[in-house]
């Protein structure tokens, strides 16, 4: 991330307040250049820096990035190892800049499947940036929406079975408290890069009313201008939440 501080008073009056991004296309970017896939992931890390800074400049309070899904464990072992190495590098080497720029970092996902040192790095990063208020950056690692929903359902079922909760008290608000994103507002805008037009098990509950924008750029090429265009598209749309226009 750039050492220059984020702007002090960006304009966020028109929204979106929360942007979520499926960062897709690292492998294809590398393959098209005759490079190993890890080269695409490394360039993708550069795009993360650009987009975090761009979100701050555009006054977006919350940015959520889909970095590693529960399904990504099926990729070749050397690629998974490289991805975990990049995650370690990001947590250890970017933390100082993130903290200086007022970023509050949160990692969303099942930590049980991650190496102990990565879990410790995550805890350290979250603890260090806890009181920052400039922008919330959520990174989804070992995350899958179906798994998240199943875990929330099981938790509520156990509470009902134990007599701690009446089944007819379960509503959307109570269910959301059991999700990994508890306390995080739903995304207003979901962006997916690389031209693919699906949401791939990402924030299925939370994106029920999100505006979806699919862009052709591969993630390593995605930058501030692409983010600006997606925000402009969001602002052109009329959000009715199932109602009718005024």
Phi, psi and omega in degrees: 000147179299147178282347178292139181291155175292152180303147185284324187225066178291156181269116179242015189296331182266359182073180001285155178273332181224120177247129175247143183227129168269110187274093188243145172115005180300313182297316180294325177300315181291315182300320180296340181252009179069027182251159174294154184302327181299332178297323177293321179294323178295317177292329176297325177296326176296322179295325177302315180300314181298318186286323176299315179294317179299318179299320177296319180292329180272000177076028178276119183288331185226131177231127180239127185242131179270104187261321185205120184266166176297335179280342183292346177296342180280354177290165179307143186302323182291327178291318177299318179299318178297319179296318178295324177296319177295323178296315177302315181299316182297312183296324186272329188256341180261349188302317183300314180292319178301314181296316181298327181270012175074024179275130171260115186263136175222135177254127183247124179154179180276109184279349182298332182270000183264155178298146182304322181292327177292318178300319178295319178296320178298312181300320180294317180296317180293320180293317182296322186260007189305321186269002178288146184228005184291313178201138174269125176244114177258127177247121182270116183231131186053049183244139172214131186293321179296317177299318179300314181294319178297317179297318178297318180296316179297320180299315178294321179298320178296321179295321177294314181298327181277358181078014181272346186210133174277134184302324183285357174273349183286120176227184184300318182296318179293320179297318182297331178293340180270351182281159179295339181266016182310130180090351180260124178300151179297149177296138171278326186225128174246123179249137170235131179269172173082005176086351177288143184238066175207165184253358165048054171062036182244118174049050185297317177291314189290333184265021182305324181237021178286146170281133182256130177231122180252128183241152184282333185301136171289151187305318180299338179266354185286135182214196185300320181295321178295319178297319179298319179294321178294321178294319178298319177297317177302316184288342177281342186271152176260122183263118186245347178051042178087355179267202179243159180291150182282000000 
